[in-house]
Amino acid sequence: MATFSATFSTVSVPNDAGKVPEVMKGRDAVRIANLTTSGSSQNLQATGGGDWAAPESGFVAITCDGAVNLHIAASPTAAATAGFALNSGERLFLGVVTGDKIAVINA
């Protein structure tokens, strides 16, 4: 088991988007949830219950104190041998679009 944490933020696009990349807007960052992972695929839960879904396009900053695999999609299922691998203590930044959900499983 590991503790998985995700923070969502909207996207900041400068007026001259051709010169500066999109970045997370820190002032809009919202902690989605902490999840205790297991050997079964679990969807990240929103505060108040139900699967969390990205409200708009943006980024998700993900950390975990154990090795996990994750999948982001409209209806994700995480697999121990597929998807994004996240090792203990690493931080991963991934782009999401409106409606995306996050599933996680122990690696």
Backbone as numpy.savetxt, mean C-alpha at the origin, in Angstrom:
# Nx Ny Nz CAx CAy CAz Cx Cy Cz
4.07 -14.19 11.70 3.24 -13.01 11.70 4.12 -11.77 11.70
3.62 -10.72 11.05 4.33 -9.45 11.00 3.31 -8.33 11.07
3.78 -7.16 11.47 2.91 -5.99 11.48 3.17 -5.19 10.22
2.15 -5.02 9.42 2.18 -4.36 8.13 1.49 -3.01 8.28
2.11 -1.96 7.80 1.55 -0.62 7.91 1.58 0.07 6.56
0.50 0.79 6.23 0.43 1.50 4.96 -0.08 2.91 5.20
0.50 3.87 4.48 0.08 5.27 4.53 -0.19 5.72 3.11
-1.37 6.31 2.89 -1.77 6.78 1.57 -1.62 8.29 1.49
-1.19 8.79 0.33 -1.13 10.22 0.08 -1.51 10.49 -1.36
-2.14 11.63 -1.58 -2.46 12.04 -2.94 -1.19 12.44 -3.66
-1.33 12.77 -4.94 -0.19 13.08 -5.79 -0.05 14.58 -5.95
1.18 15.06 -5.88 1.46 16.46 -6.16 2.13 16.53 -7.53
1.50 17.24 -8.46 2.06 17.39 -9.79 2.34 18.87 -10.03
3.61 19.27 -10.12 3.93 20.68 -10.35 3.35 21.16 -11.69
3.22 22.48 -11.83 2.68 23.05 -13.07 3.46 22.60 -14.29
4.76 22.48 -14.15 5.59 22.04 -15.26 5.93 20.57 -15.03
4.94 19.71 -15.24 5.07 18.29 -14.91 6.17 17.60 -15.71
6.60 18.18 -16.82 7.65 17.56 -17.62 9.02 17.63 -16.98
9.20 18.50 -15.97 10.51 18.67 -15.37 10.64 18.09 -13.97
9.53 17.93 -13.27 9.57 17.45 -11.90 8.65 16.24 -11.75
9.12 15.14 -11.17 8.26 13.95 -11.05 7.16 14.14 -10.01
6.13 13.33 -10.11 5.07 13.32 -9.11 5.66 12.87 -7.78
5.17 13.44 -6.69 5.64 13.07 -5.36 4.47 12.97 -4.40
4.71 12.27 -3.28 3.69 12.19 -2.24 3.54 13.56 -1.59
2.30 13.96 -1.34 2.04 15.20 -0.62 1.94 14.86 0.87
2.97 15.23 1.62 3.04 14.88 3.03 1.88 15.42 3.85
1.40 16.60 3.52 0.32 17.18 4.33 -0.99 16.43 4.16
-1.12 15.63 3.10 -2.34 14.87 2.86 -2.22 13.40 3.26
-1.09 13.03 3.85 -0.86 11.62 4.19 -1.86 11.13 5.23
-2.40 9.93 4.98 -3.37 9.32 5.89 -2.93 7.88 6.16
-2.74 7.53 7.43 -2.41 6.16 7.79 -3.63 5.30 7.50
-3.49 4.31 6.65 -4.62 3.46 6.30 -4.91 2.51 7.44
-3.91 1.70 7.79 -4.17 0.69 8.80 -2.89 -0.03 9.15
-2.92 -0.69 10.27 -1.90 -1.66 10.63 -2.58 -3.02 10.55
-1.89 -4.00 10.03 -2.46 -5.33 9.83 -1.46 -6.36 10.33
-1.92 -7.36 11.06 -1.07 -8.48 11.44 -1.21 -9.52 10.35
-0.12 -9.80 9.66 -0.15 -10.70 8.50 -0.24 -12.15 8.94
-0.59 -13.01 7.97 -0.67 -14.45 8.23 -0.29 -15.19 6.96
-0.49 -16.49 6.96 -0.19 -17.32 5.81 -1.30 -17.32 4.78
-2.36 -16.52 5.02 -3.47 -16.39 4.07 -3.52 -14.96 3.56
-3.93 -14.79 2.32 -4.08 -13.45 1.75 -5.14 -12.68 2.52
-4.78 -11.45 2.92 -5.72 -10.58 3.62 -5.72 -9.22 2.96
-6.90 -8.63 2.82 -6.98 -7.27 2.31 -6.83 -6.29 3.45
-6.12 -5.22 3.18 -5.96 -4.15 4.16 -7.33 -3.57 4.46
-7.61 -3.36 5.74 -8.93 -2.88 6.16 -8.92 -1.38 6.40
-10.01 -0.74 6.06 -10.18 0.69 6.31 -10.63 0.90 7.75
-10.40 2.09 8.26 -10.91 2.44 9.58 -12.43 2.34 9.53
-13.01 1.66 10.49 -14.46 1.48 10.48 -14.91 0.19 9.81
-13.97 -0.56 9.23 -14.29 -1.86 8.64 -14.38 -1.82 7.12
-14.35 -2.97 6.53 -14.39 -3.10 5.07 -13.02 -2.93 4.45
-12.86 -3.43 3.24 -11.58 -3.31 2.54 -11.29 -1.85 2.23
-10.03 -1.44 2.47 -9.62 -0.10 2.08 -9.50 -0.06 0.58
-9.94 1.01 -0.06 -9.76 1.23 -1.49 -9.26 2.65 -1.68
-8.30 2.83 -2.58 -7.75 4.16 -2.83 -8.86 5.11 -3.26
-9.03 6.25 -2.58 -10.08 7.19 -2.92 -9.79 7.96 -4.20
-8.51 8.05 -4.54 -8.07 8.72 -5.76 -6.66 8.25 -6.06
-6.12 8.67 -7.19 -4.76 8.26 -7.53 -3.78 8.89 -6.56
-2.74 8.15 -6.24 -1.74 8.65 -5.31 -0.67 7.61 -5.07
-0.06 7.67 -3.90 0.99 6.75 -3.53 0.67 6.09 -2.20
1.21 4.89 -2.01 1.11 4.20 -0.74 2.54 3.92 -0.27
2.85 4.34 0.95 4.13 4.02 1.60 3.87 2.83 2.51
4.61 1.75 2.30 4.36 0.50 3.01 5.60 0.08 3.78
5.41 -0.33 5.04 6.48 -0.88 5.85 5.99 -2.15 6.53
6.92 -2.99 6.94 6.54 -4.22 7.62 7.73 -4.71 8.45
7.43 -5.30 9.61 8.51 -5.81 10.45 8.77 -7.29 10.22
8.30 -7.80 9.10 8.55 -9.17 8.68 8.49 -9.24 7.16
8.93 -10.33 6.58 8.92 -10.49 5.12 7.50 -10.83 4.64
7.01 -10.08 3.66 5.67 -10.30 3.11 5.70 -10.13 1.59
4.66 -10.58 0.96 4.40 -10.31 -0.46 3.07 -9.59 -0.52
2.95 -8.65 -1.45 1.70 -7.94 -1.57 1.29 -7.76 -3.02
0.00 -7.56 -3.21 -0.57 -7.39 -4.53 -1.54 -6.22 -4.44
-1.46 -5.32 -5.42 -2.37 -4.17 -5.49 -3.16 -4.27 -6.77
-4.48 -4.25 -6.65 -5.38 -4.33 -7.80 -6.80 -4.01 -7.33
-7.75 -4.02 -8.24 -9.15 -3.78 -7.87 -9.69 -4.91 -6.99
-9.26 -6.15 -7.26 -9.64 -7.31 -6.44 -8.39 -8.17 -6.22
-7.49 -7.75 -5.33 -6.21 -8.44 -5.20 -6.28 -9.70 -4.34
-5.41 -10.65 -4.67 -5.14 -11.80 -3.83 -3.63 -11.94 -3.77
-3.07 -11.84 -2.59 -1.62 -11.96 -2.42 -1.23 -13.43 -2.44
-0.04 -13.70 -2.97 0.49 -15.07 -3.01 1.91 -15.06 -2.46
2.28 -16.13 -1.78 3.60 -16.21 -1.16 4.74 -16.23 -2.17
4.44 -16.51 -3.42 5.50 -16.61 -4.44 5.33 -15.62 -5.58
4.47 -14.60 -5.40 4.24 -13.64 -6.48 3.99 -12.25 -5.91
4.01 -11.25 -6.74 3.73 -9.88 -6.33 4.97 -9.18 -5.84
4.76 -8.05 -5.19 5.87 -7.27 -4.64 6.36 -7.92 -3.37
7.67 -8.15 -3.28 8.28 -8.70 -2.07 8.77 -7.55 -1.22
8.49 -7.62 0.07 8.93 -6.61 1.01 9.62 -7.33 2.16
10.91 -7.05 2.35 11.66 -7.67 3.43 11.48 -6.87 4.71
11.72 -7.51 5.82 11.59 -6.88 7.12 12.37 -5.57 7.19
11.70 -4.51 7.64 12.35 -3.22 7.84 12.45 -2.35 6.60
12.13 -2.87 5.43 12.19 -2.06 4.22 10.95 -1.18 4.10
11.06 -0.14 3.29 9.92 0.72 2.97 9.74 0.69 1.45
8.50 0.57 1.04 8.17 0.49 -0.38 7.16 1.58 -0.70
7.38 2.31 -1.79 6.45 3.33 -2.25 5.86 2.87 -3.58
4.55 2.75 -3.62 3.88 2.27 -4.83 2.76 3.22 -5.23
2.60 3.41 -6.53 1.49 4.20 -7.03 0.21 3.39 -7.04
-0.90 4.04 -6.75 -2.22 3.41 -6.81 -3.17 4.32 -7.58
-4.21 3.73 -8.12 -5.25 4.50 -8.80 -6.57 4.29 -8.05
-7.49 5.15 -8.30 -8.78 5.10 -7.63 -9.35 3.68 -7.63
-9.73 3.20 -6.47 -10.35 1.87 -6.34 -9.39 0.73 -6.05
-8.08 0.97 -6.18 -7.11 -0.10 -5.89 -7.21 -0.52 -4.43
-7.02 -1.83 -4.19 -6.98 -2.40 -2.85 -5.62 -3.08 -2.68
-5.28 -3.39 -1.43 -4.00 -4.00 -1.12 -4.23 -5.31 -0.39
-3.63 -6.39 -0.90 -3.67 -7.70 -0.23 -2.24 -8.05 0.16
-2.09 -8.70 1.32 -0.76 -9.04 1.82 -0.78 -10.45 2.41
0.39 -11.11 2.32 0.55 -12.47 2.85 2.00 -12.63 3.31
2.24 -13.46 4.32 3.62 -13.75 4.73 4.38 -14.37 3.57
5.66 -14.00 3.46 6.49 -14.54 2.39 6.98 -15.93 2.74
